[in-house]
Amino acid sequence: QVQLVTSGGGLVQPGGSLRLSCVASGFTFSSYGMGWYRQAPGKEREWVASIISAGSTNYANSVKGRFTISRDNAKNTVYLQMNSLKPEDTGVYYCKQLGSTFWGQGTQVTVSS
């Protein structure tokens, strides 16, 4: 079955960086687009970034220029490099197989001094 295992979250100071990873299994990873979403306390889950099977990427305006989504098909892994982090980036980050209802378990990112 489809499994998406996320990791890499943590506590970081404003201006810092983190890299999230999502390891996929149970499907042909290279054939699917993948996305990152986040949910801040008391708010709805929102889309952050996505990458299609061919490698093209898209970003929410709030993270454009600071976050980079990438994929390594040999490792069945999608990454989210987050730089210049702000307190408003705090939340639980989830990866998702695009076009399906399969979500990773989420990893907490806290940006605070």
C-alpha positions in Angstrom: 0.0 0.0 0.0 1.0 3.6 -0.4 3.2 5.0 2.4 4.7 8.4 2.8 7.1 8.9 5.7 8.1 12.5 6.5 11.0 13.7 8.6 13.2 16.6 9.2 11.1 19.0 11.2 12.3 20.7 14.4 12.8 24.0 16.2 14.7 26.7 14.4 15.3 30.4 14.9 13.9 33.0 12.5 16.2 33.2 9.5 17.3 29.6 9.9 16.9 26.6 7.6 15.5 23.1 7.6 15.2 20.4 5.0 12.2 18.1 5.1 12.1 14.7 3.5 9.3 12.4 2.4 10.2 8.8 1.5 7.5 7.1 -0.6 6.7 3.4 -1.1 3.9 1.3 -2.6 3.7 3.1 -5.9 5.8 4.1 -8.9 7.1 7.3 -7.4 8.6 8.7 -10.6 5.2 8.7 -12.3 3.4 10.9 -9.7 3.5 14.5 -8.8 4.2 15.2 -5.1 3.2 18.1 -2.9 4.0 19.7 0.4 1.3 21.2 2.6 1.2 22.7 6.0 -1.2 23.4 8.8 -0.7 26.1 11.4 -2.4 26.0 14.8 -6.1 27.0 14.4 -5.9 27.2 10.6 -6.8 25.1 7.7 -4.2 23.0 5.9 -2.7 24.9 2.9 -0.7 24.0 -0.1 3.0 25.1 0.0 4.7 23.6 -3.1 4.4 20.9 -5.7 6.6 19.1 -8.2 5.3 17.1 -11.1 6.8 13.9 -12.5 8.7 15.8 -15.2 10.2 18.0 -12.5 8.4 21.4 -12.9 7.7 23.1 -9.6 5.2 25.6 -8.2 5.1 27.5 -5.0 2.7 29.4 -2.8 3.4 33.1 -2.9 4.1 33.1 0.8 7.2 30.8 0.3 8.3 31.7 -3.2 12.0 32.5 -3.2 12.6 30.9 0.2 11.5 27.3 -0.2 12.7 24.8 -2.8 10.9 21.5 -3.6 12.9 18.8 -5.3 12.8 15.0 -5.9 15.2 12.1 -6.2 13.4 9.4 -8.1 16.2 6.9 -7.4 15.5 7.3 -3.6 11.7 7.7 -3.9 12.1 10.9 -2.0 10.7 14.4 -2.2 12.4 17.2 -0.3 11.5 20.7 0.9 14.4 22.9 1.5 13.2 25.8 3.7 15.5 28.9 4.1 14.9 32.3 5.7 12.3 30.8 7.9 9.8 33.1 9.6 7.6 32.5 12.7 4.6 32.3 10.3 6.1 29.2 8.7 5.4 27.3 12.0 3.1 24.3 11.6 2.8 20.7 10.8 4.2 19.9 7.3 2.7 17.0 5.3 3.7 15.5 2.0 1.1 14.2 -0.4 0.8 12.2 -3.6 -0.9 14.6 -6.0 -4.2 13.4 -7.4 -4.8 11.0 -4.5 -5.9 11.1 -0.9 -2.6 9.7 0.4 -0.8 11.9 3.0 2.3 11.5 5.0 2.1 11.6 8.8 3.3 15.1 9.2 6.4 16.7 10.8 6.4 19.7 13.1 8.2 22.8 12.2 8.5 25.5 14.8 10.2 28.8 14.0 10.8 30.8 17.2 13.5 32.7 19.0 
